[in-house]
């Protein structure tokens, strides 16, 4: 199968705080990142639908990281793709 991705994925496990009106705040782990998004490990049935916007912030740094808006663009059995 040909890989048509614009940006390569890089395996990386970091804590990210995601926020949405449906569930409040959750701390989740990433599976990978790319220049255009990331994949978070969660139970997708407990998350908003495709196309919904969540806010995300990398955790664990010594200073506050920016909060960014991300769109749910992919759902898999073990998580979500955010862009």
Buried (B, 14 or more C-beta within 10 A) or exposed (E): EEEEEEEEBEEEEEEBBBEBEEEEEBEBBBBBBBEEBBBBBBEBEEBBEEEBEBEBBBEEEEEEBEEEEBEBEEBEEEBBBBE
